[in-house]
Amino acid sequence: MKLMKYMLAAFAFVAAIGCSHEPDEIAVVPQKPVIARHNDVMVNALTENETFSITWSKARTGEGTTYVVSADAGQGYQELATTTECHYNTTNADLFSLFGISTKGNYNIDFKVVAQTSEGYFESEPMTVKFIYDKIAYLYMLGAYQGWSNENPCSRLLQGEDGIFRGFLNATESEFKICTQYGWDGTNYGMADGAISADGGAGNISLEKGLYYLEFDAENLALVAIRATHIGLIGEAVGGWDKDYAYMEYDAASNTWLGAANVVEGKEYKVRFNEAWNVVVDGKEYDFSLGGDVMDLAFKGSNLKAEGSGIFNFRLSIFDYPYTISTEEMSEKDDVLYVVENGDYTNAAAMQGLWNGETFTNTYCGMLDMDAEGEYLYSRLRSALGTRFGGPVDAMTTYAGGQEAEGMPAMKGLHYVYADLNNMRSTAIEINSVGLVGALNGWNAGAPIEFTYDAASKSYKGEANVSADGEFKLVMNKMWNTQVAGVEHQMSLGGSCTDLKINGGNLFITAGQHSFELTFGKIITLAIDGKVADLSANPDYLEVTGAFAHYNWNNGDPTPGLYNFKGESGRYGGFVDMYKPEGSDAESAKFKITYPGFSTWLGGTLQEGTTYVYDIDGNGGDMAIPFGLYFWDVKLDAQAKTGVATATPITQVALIGNVNGSSWDNDVNLTSEGKGIYTGEAAIDPEFKVRMNGGWDFNLGLASGVEFTLDTELALAPDGGNLKVSEAGDYTIKLNLAVSPATIIVSKK
């Protein structure tokens, strides 16, 4: 042990002698951080909130190192974070927000990392990441045309792949601004010194009234506005590719454009503007034709394909995205007729079919308001593609659809017109006086409170001080009726302020000073104190509208009607197929009950302890009900605007009667084809009806005055008359509960 001890001491001594000189100095060289390469980043609505990360190598600078992360999107570096870690995390959305990136495009962002130590700063080389921003982006056009309010719908511009925003604006009023938000809290582009400006104090952009195609370059503050003076359909589906074959006119009631065409199934067509594929402005060509998907039209999209053959009405919606075009087959009906002023089919006024009890007389009356001296004729459709009647007034000629038709002469001004299609005669009575009569003047038609024609608004205006609540009507030419060539013509208007009828029922008004405005158009309306509202104690009908079926809160399509039920005053009933719209993710249908013309909206709440009974009133909110087929029974106090609406789910739709050998004791079920259509086959001999849920509480038969005819769409009514075939046999049935009134087509198999 002593020997080992001495040996260790000796080694220690030798080691001490060997280290007695100064050693060579070993230096640690600092090394800056290196950022790892990063792939391109795709950012869209699904990925904008995903995490974005960069990493870097640890700097060789000794202890206590911190890292400062910065980035530059073209406006200089901004500090993002300080960390002791070798990575940095954020989200795509937060990064874009920092640099004000809000529109589609490709953006290169440079990142750098600076290592801070007691020995100094060590900066990385920049690393560039390409961000491809593919999010759908809009700009909003707020203006006088929609009340300058983000509480009202507005038109939008959609950003394209090239970063340019495009869209349509129907400038019914001239001034507007382009906004980055649906309101005024973002950037609002206006006009300053004759140029587009993002300055908050810039003035409004102003255009002449009309429809415009707009292109807006937000980066270069450049706006192109092209007046769309003409909208047409072109293609083999509607006539050929050599010219536009269907011209579309604006329909203010639905804020859409309408046009009719004789369609060839399976052929193609497109929507184009100003009768050209390329509209030239300042030497540059712009193609803003529409195609692609009928439910999401795109600029310069592919050709559209026609579904179905025959005469169709096209409805183009370009107020806001998605742009859509829908079609509805136009079929002539023996009791439908329009009076056409100077070739304006789109705005032709509806005539009233005249009945003798339950027999249709094939005669019609209506109102014609001529803006200028010219011609008028009668048409089965609001299109020159329908059957028309014109020529000599005492020997009218029938013109087939598409055939050139001769009109009948008429002076400028308002006329009562009468069409007798039995004797092919037309009568026009010039109207030189329109006025109000009622309890306030002892119902004296010879001394009405006369209205004055206002050329600016093309309407008749008047005022009256009503001493007590009561009834009134409107009379023309200071008389209740007049005779021409042995025919008595009624000269009064009534029924409903939202859709006045010749010889309609009395109207109702409250005491007080009132102003009146009478307007003749597609329908006749009367505004009282600036509002077109049905003040009748008993509206002619009610409607159910909402987010169900294809109605979308009355977005252009007529909504289901509820008509007088069981003969009780103030009671309305009808079937409504409230099926789920295509593409909807809603769990139930939202809806309201409305008066004619949507003058009054009744919302409400479900009665406590019930499943399908609603208390309704004029101040109620939207109601909701599971999607499905229902019979609605509404009991209404119309003047109080309150009532109770009861829905009964319909679980069975069937035929009952002399069907399949049964004698009114067995139901033959119909099959639902979806969207309100029910079909079936049955042996019939000879009478039958449609009934629901296996009982007689809810049934459909022929509407009053309708004559049963095979292969013809026939109107049905609750508790209507029996349908009767002329001979026993096998028949096919097509029932449509998606229209109002419901219809049926019976065909021999």
KOLGU-961535 format. One record per residue (C-alpha): x, y negated, z. Coordinates in steps of 0.05 Angstrom, whole numbers, padded with zeros to 5 digits, always signed. Each point is the difference from the previous one (the first is absolute). Example, Ala and Ser with C-alpha at 12.3 -4.5 7.8 and 13.67 -1.06 7.14 Angstrom:
REM KOLGU-961535
+00246+00090+00156 +00027-00069-00013 
REM end
This chain:
REM KOLGU-961535
+00000+00000+00000 +00057-00047+00016 +00031+00016-00069 -00066-00020-00035 -00002-00064+00039 +00070-00020-00021 -00013+00017-00073 -00062-00045-00002 +00039-00058+00031 +00054+00009-00053 -00050-00003-00057 -00030-00063+00029 +00067-00033+00003 +00018+00018-00072 -00068-00027-00023 +00013-00065+00037 +00067-00008-00033 -00031+00014-00069 -00053-00056+00006 +00045-00054+00026 +00001-00038-00070 -00059-00042-00028 -00048+00043-00045 -00022-00021-00072 -00065-00043+00005 -00063+00037-00027 -00053-00051-00028 -00076+00016-00005 -00025-00033-00066 -00072-00027+00006 -00049+00027-00052 -00064-00036-00022 -00067+00037-00001 -00022+00032-00065 -00075+00002-00017 -00024+00066-00028 -00031-00003-00070 -00076-00001-00002 -00048+00024-00054 -00051-00045-00033 -00062-00011+00043 -00071+00007-00028 -00049-00043+00039 -00075+00003-00010 -00063+00000+00042 +00017+00069+00028 +00074-00013+00016 +00003-00073+00020 -00002+00017+00074 +00052+00056-00005 +00068-00007+00034 +00058-00029-00038 +00070+00017+00028 +00072-00016-00016 +00061+00032+00033 +00074-00017+00002 +00066+00029+00023 +00027-00019+00069 +00049-00057-00003 +00070+00016+00027 +00008-00062+00042 +00007+00024+00071 -00052-00001+00055 -00063-00043+00008 -00019-00007-00073 -00067-00029-00020 -00029-00003-00070 -00039-00057-00032 -00044+00023-00058 -00020-00052-00054 -00035+00002-00068 -00008-00045-00059 -00059+00003-00050 +00027-00058-00042 -00008-00058+00047 +00060+00011+00046 +00014+00050+00055 -00047+00005+00059 +00018+00036+00064 -00042+00062+00013 +00027+00028+00065 +00059+00008+00048 +00015+00071+00025 +00053+00045+00030 -00025+00058-00043 +00023+00017-00070 -00068-00004-00031 -00058-00049-00009 -00074+00017-00008 -00059-00043-00022 -00061+00009-00045 -00008-00017-00073 -00057-00047+00018 +00039-00038+00053 +00059-00008-00047 -00045-00026-00056 -00034-00047+00049 +00067-00029+00021 +00018-00017-00072 -00070-00021-00021 -00008+00057-00050 -00074+00009-00013 -00007+00015-00074 +00016+00060-00044 +00070+00003-00029 +00072+00025+00008 +00041-00033+00054 +00075+00009+00015 +00017-00012+00073 +00074-00004+00022 +00017+00026+00069 +00064-00012+00040 +00025+00019+00070 +00049-00041+00042 +00037+00034+00056 +00014-00047+00058 +00056+00016+00050 +00048-00037+00045 +00050+00006-00057 -00045-00036-00051 -00052+00011-00053 +00003+00056-00051 -00051-00005-00057 -00023+00057-00045 -00006-00004-00074 -00071-00016-00023 -00045+00059-00017 -00058-00013-00048 -00067+00037+00005 -00051-00005-00056 -00072-00005+00026 -00054+00017-00051 -00064-00033+00025 -00060+00033-00033 -00055-00022+00046 -00066-00025-00031 +00001-00075+00010 -00054-00052-00012 -00008-00075+00000 -00067-00030+00018 -00037-00054-00038 -00041-00041+00049 -00040-00057-00030 -00064-00037-00011 -00029+00059-00038 -00003+00040+00065 -00008-00056+00052 +00074-00007+00018 -00009+00052+00054 +00034+00066+00017 -00067+00023+00026 -00026+00004-00072 +00025+00048-00054 +00053-00028-00046 +00037+00021-00063 +00071+00026+00007 +00062+00005-00043 +00037+00067-00001 +00075+00003-00006 +00026+00041-00058 +00063+00040-00008 +00035-00062-00027 -00017-00040+00062 -00052-00043-00036 -00069-00007+00031 -00060+00010-00047 -00075-00003+00004 -00065-00034-00019 -00034-00061+00030 -00070-00021-00018 +00005-00073+00016 -00074-00016+00011 +00029-00060+00038 +00064-00030-00025 +00049-00006+00059 +00039+00053+00038 +00066+00019+00032 +00042+00063-00003 +00016+00027+00070 +00046+00054+00027 -00052+00017+00054 -00075+00007+00001 -00003-00067+00034 +00043-00061+00010 +00055+00024+00047 +00049+00022-00054 +00029-00035-00060 -00053-00037-00041 +00019-00018-00071 -00031-00063-00029 +00017-00057-00048 +00049-00057+00011 +00025-00048-00053 -00029+00044-00055 +00035+00064+00023 -00015+00059+00045 +00026-00013+00070 +00005+00041+00064 -00001-00064+00041 -00056+00002+00050 -00023-00069-00021 -00007+00017-00073 -00067-00014-00033 -00049+00050-00029 +00009+00036-00066 -00054-00021-00047 -00029+00035-00062 -00061-00013-00043 -00057+00045+00020 +00003+00069-00032 +00033+00068+00003 +00077+00001+00000 +00055+00052-00005 +00056-00023+00047 +00074+00017+00004 +00039-00028+00059 +00075+00004+00011 +00009-00014+00074 +00076-00002-00005 +00002-00052-00055 -00065-00034+00018 -00029+00009-00069 -00075+00008-00014 -00031+00020-00067 -00076-00008-00005 -00034+00027-00064 -00073-00015-00011 -00038+00064-00015 -00054-00025-00047 -00023+00068-00023 -00004+00070+00030 -00013+00059-00047 +00002+00075-00006 +00038+00030-00058 +00012+00071-00024 -00031+00059-00034 -00044+00013+00061 -00037-00066-00012 +00006-00010-00076 +00073-00002-00022 +00069-00030+00011 -00007-00054-00053 -00037-00050+00044 -00036-00009+00066 -00068+00035-00002 -00029-00018+00067 +00004-00070+00028 -00006-00008+00075 -00037-00056+00035 +00008-00024+00072 -00055+00021+00048 +00002-00048+00059 -00046+00042+00043 +00050+00058+00003 +00063-00040-00016 +00016+00048-00056 +00001+00000-00076 -00052+00040-00039 -00001+00026-00071 -00037+00055-00039 +00026+00048-00052 -00022+00061-00040 +00049+00050+00029 +00030+00063-00032 +00018+00052+00053 +00073+00020+00005 +00026-00058-00041 +00045-00054+00028 -00006-00074+00014 +00033-00057+00037 -00018-00069+00029 +00034-00059-00032 -00004-00075+00001 -00005-00057-00050 -00010+00050-00056 +00075+00015-00002 +00051+00049+00029 +00052-00055+00009 -00022-00070+00019 +00054-00050-00018 +00015-00058+00047 +00060-00046-00012 +00029+00051-00049 -00003+00058+00050 -00047+00060-00008 -00042+00025+00058 -00037+00066-00002 -00048+00004+00058 -00047+00053-00029 -00027+00050+00050 +00001+00076-00001 +00023+00061+00040 -00048+00022+00055 -00071-00027-00001 +00002-00007+00076 +00068-00034-00001 +00011-00036-00066 +00071-00021-00016 +00028-00052-00047 +00022+00033-00066 -00025+00066+00029 -00014+00061-00043 -00064+00007-00040 -00064+00014+00038 -00043+00059-00020 -00076-00004-00008 -00044+00048+00038 -00068+00011-00030 -00032-00023-00065 -00054-00052-00011 -00011-00073+00018 +00038-00018+00063 +00006-00063+00041 +00072-00013+00022 +00013-00038+00064 +00070-00029+00008 +00022-00022+00070 +00063-00043+00000 -00014-00046+00059 +00050+00038+00043 +00042+00063-00002 -00012+00055-00015 -00028-00021-00067 -00054+00049-00023 -00047+00013-00058 -00063+00041+00008 -00053+00023-00049 -00074+00010+00006 -00042+00031-00055 -00052-00048-00026 -00065+00035-00019 -00061-00036-00028 -00063+00003+00041 -00069-00014-00028 -00018-00048+00057 +00065-00040-00001 +00010-00061-00045 +00045-00061+00001 -00007-00067-00035 +00065-00022-00033 +00017-00073-00009 +00043-00018-00061 +00035+00067-00001 +00021+00001+00073 -00017+00072+00017 +00041+00004+00063 -00041-00054+00036 -00067+00019-00030 -00058-00010+00047 -00041+00059+00022 -00073+00004-00024 -00057+00027+00042 -00038+00060-00026 -00075-00011+00007 -00047+00055+00026 -00074+00011-00001 -00010+00037+00065 +00045+00061-00007 +00005-00006-00076 +00059-00036-00032 -00025-00046-00055 +00065-00005-00040 -00002-00076+00009 +00049-00044+00037 +00006-00070+00027 +00061-00040+00023 +00036-00067+00001 +00048-00027-00052 +00043-00061+00016 +00032-00024-00065 +00063-00042+00010 -00005-00023-00071 -00047+00007-00059 +00009+00067-00034 -00028+00070-00002 -00022+00054+00047 -00017+00074-00007 -00019+00059+00044 +00047+00058+00016 -00005+00066+00036 +00071-00008+00025 +00044-00058+00020 +00040+00017-00062 -00008-00006-00076 +00009+00076+00000 -00072+00007+00025 -00066-00002-00037 -00022-00072-00013 -00062-00036-00022 +00000-00065-00039 -00018-00032-00067 -00068-00033-00010 -00035-00013+00067 -00066+00027-00026 +00030+00062-00033 +00063+00019+00037 +00050+00049-00030 +00036+00056+00037 +00075+00000-00008 +00042+00061+00017 +00061-00006+00044 +00059-00033-00035 -00044-00024-00058 +00001-00075-00014 -00064-00029+00029 -00039-00063-00017 -00020-00043+00059 -00061-00042+00012 +00005-00076+00004 -00004-00037+00067 +00010-00072+00022 +00047-00021+00056 -00031+00007+00069 -00040+00048+00043 -00051+00048-00030 -00048+00054+00023 +00006+00057-00050 -00046+00059-00013 +00016+00062-00042 -00055+00045-00025 +00035+00062-00029 -00067+00031-00019 -00017-00054-00050 +00073-00023-00008 -00015-00072+00019 +00038-00051+00042 -00028-00060+00036 +00042-00058+00028 -00032-00053+00043 +00042-00063+00013 +00004-00016+00075 +00001-00075+00015 -00017+00003+00074 +00022+00043+00058 -00026-00014+00070 -00019+00026+00069 -00071+00012+00024 -00026+00029+00064 -00034-00016+00066 +00037-00067+00000 -00040-00025-00060 -00062+00043+00005 +00025+00047-00053 -00015-00051-00054 +00037+00024-00062 -00017-00064-00036 +00038-00043+00050 +00062+00039+00020 +00062-00028+00033 +00039-00004-00065 +00073+00019-00008 +00049-00040-00043 +00048+00033-00048 +00073-00010+00018 +00044+00009-00062 +00065+00005+00040 -00023+00062+00038 -00050+00024-00054 -00053+00007+00054 -00065-00033+00023 +00003-00037+00066 -00052-00028+00048 -00015-00019+00072 -00060+00009+00045 -00020-00016+00072 -00039+00061+00025 -00044-00015+00059 -00012+00071+00023 +00025+00070-00013 -00036+00029-00060 +00000+00030-00069 +00015-00030-00068 +00013+00017-00073 +00030-00034-00061 -00043-00019-00060 +00019-00019-00070 -00035-00052-00044 -00045-00017+00059 -00045+00061-00010 -00009+00070+00027 -00010+00031-00069 -00013-00016-00073 -00026+00037-00061 +00035+00006-00067 -00032+00040-00057 -00048+00034+00048 +00055+00022+00048 +00001-00028+00071 +00070-00019+00025 +00016-00012+00074 +00036-00065+00015 +00023+00012+00073 +00063+00026+00032 +00005+00037+00067 +00018+00065+00034 +00071-00012+00026 +00046-00060-00001 +00057+00046-00020 -00036+00027-00062 -00063-00039-00017 -00052+00034-00044 -00055-00029-00044 -00065+00006+00039 +00039+00025+00061 -00027-00003+00071 -00001-00061+00045 +00064-00025+00030 +00009-00022+00072 +00031-00063+00029 +00008-00031+00069 -00021-00071+00019 +00049-00056-00012 +00035-00040-00055 +00028+00047-00053 +00038-00004-00065 -00012+00049-00058 +00042+00022-00059 -00031+00046-00053 +00049+00035-00047 -00016+00041-00062 +00051+00052-00021 +00004+00076-00003 -00050-00005+00057 -00038-00060+00028 +00021-00025+00069 -00023-00054+00047 +00048-00031+00050 -00032-00032+00061 +00045-00049+00036 +00059+00025-00040 -00010+00074+00015 -00032+00053-00044 -00037+00039+00055 -00062+00042-00001 -00048-00033+00048 -00058+00045-00018 -00034+00034+00058 +00006+00065-00040 +00061+00008-00046 -00015+00041-00062 +00054+00050+00019 +00062+00010+00043 +00068+00027-00018 +00053+00042+00035 +00071-00021-00017 +00067+00017+00029 +00064+00040-00007 -00030+00064-00027 -00011+00034-00068 +00022-00046-00057 -00032-00064+00027 +00058-00028+00042 -00041-00056+00033 -00036-00018-00064 +00063-00007-00042 -00038-00006-00064 -00046+00060+00001 -00074-00005+00020 -00007+00028+00070 -00054+00050+00022 -00069-00030+00011 -00052+00014+00053 -00071-00015-00023 -00067-00006+00034 -00013+00066+00037 -00066+00032+00020 -00036-00064-00021 +00018-00034+00065 +00018-00074+00000 +00072-00010+00022 +00019+00073-00009 +00051+00022-00051 +00027+00069-00018 +00044+00037-00048 +00054+00052-00011 +00073-00022+00002 +00058+00047-00015 +00055-00031+00043 +00055+00047-00026 +00073-00012+00015 +00035-00042-00053 +00059+00030-00037 +00066-00014+00034 -00033-00025+00064 +00030+00021+00067 -00059-00027+00039 -00035+00046+00049 -00069-00032-00010 -00038-00047-00045 -00005-00073+00021 -00063-00035-00023 -00052-00055+00009 -00072-00011-00020 -00011-00059-00047 -00057-00041-00028 -00009-00007-00076 +00059-00034-00033 +00042+00009+00064 -00028-00065+00028 -00005+00029+00070 +00045+00054+00031 -00025+00042+00058 +00050+00035+00044 -00012+00034+00066 +00015+00054+00050 -00020+00072+00011 -00057+00007+00050 +00024+00030+00066 -00015+00074+00003 -00013+00007-00074 +00043+00025-00058 -00030-00035-00061 -00044-00057+00026 +00027-00071-00005 -00024-00066+00027 +00013-00051-00055 +00002-00076-00002 +00030-00058-00038 +00059-00007+00049 +00018+00073+00005 +00067+00029-00022 +00015+00057-00047 -00034+00066+00016 +00031+00068-00011 -00029+00069-00016 +00032+00066-00021 +00005+00008-00076 -00059+00038-00030 -00069-00004-00031 -00054-00035+00041 -00071-00025-00003 -00003-00070+00028 -00064-00027+00033 +00005-00074+00019 -00054-00037+00040 +00014-00074-00007 -00024-00066+00027 +00027-00038-00060 -00007-00071+00026 +00032+00017+00067 +00053+00040-00038 -00005+00057+00050 -00022+00072-00006 +00015+00074+00009 +00034+00043-00052 -00006+00076+00006 +00041+00049-00041 -00020+00072-00009 +00056+00046-00025 -00021+00039-00063 +00027+00070+00002 -00042+00032-00055 -00021-00026-00069 -00048+00045-00037 -00057+00008-00049 -00069+00018+00024 -00063+00017-00039 -00018+00049-00056 +00073+00020-00002 +00030+00069-00010 -00068+00032+00009 -00013-00035+00065 -00064-00039+00015 +00027-00059+00040 +00025+00044+00057 +00074+00014-00017 +00057-00051-00008 +00049+00010-00058 +00064-00032+00023 +00040-00048-00044 +00076+00001+00000 +00040-00062+00018 +00049-00019-00054 +00027-00057+00042 -00009-00076-00006 -00076+00005+00009 -00013+00049-00057 -00041+00064+00013 -00013+00052-00054 -00038+00065-00008 -00040+00046-00045 -00071+00025+00010 -00060+00031-00035 -00055-00053+00004 -00075+00008-00014 -00021-00057+00001 +00007-00048+00061 +00055-00013+00051 +00033-00052+00045 +00066-00009+00036 +00000+00007+00075 +00052+00000+00055 +00014+00039+00063 -00055+00051-00015 -00058-00046+00018 -00045-00055-00027 +00026-00057+00042 +00050-00017-00055 -00017+00014-00072 +00007-00032-00068 -00049-00003-00058 -00011-00043-00061 +00000-00074+00014 -00065-00038-00013 -00011-00013-00074 +00055+00047-00024 -00021+00050-00054 +00033+00069+00004 +00045+00014-00060 +00052+00053-00012 +00073-00018-00009 -00013-00070+00028 +00026-00031+00064 -00064-00011+00041 -00007-00043+00062 -00022+00035+00064 -00031-00027+00063 -00012+00027+00070 -00069+00034+00002 -00006-00011-00075 -00044+00039-00048 +00012+00071-00023 +00045+00013-00059 -00034+00043-00053 +00029+00036-00061 -00044+00010-00061 +00016+00074-00007 +00026+00055+00046 +00073+00017-00008 +00071-00002+00027 +00026-00070+00014 +00063-00034+00024 -00003-00055+00052 +00048-00058+00013 -00017-00043+00060 +00038-00064+00013 -00004-00026+00072 +00058-00049-00011 -00044-00051-00037 -00060-00039+00024 -00054+00021-00012 +00021+00073-00003 -00007+00031-00069 -00011+00069-00031 +00013+00030-00068 -00039+00063-00018 +00021+00038-00062 -00025+00064-00033 +00053+00054+00007 
REM end
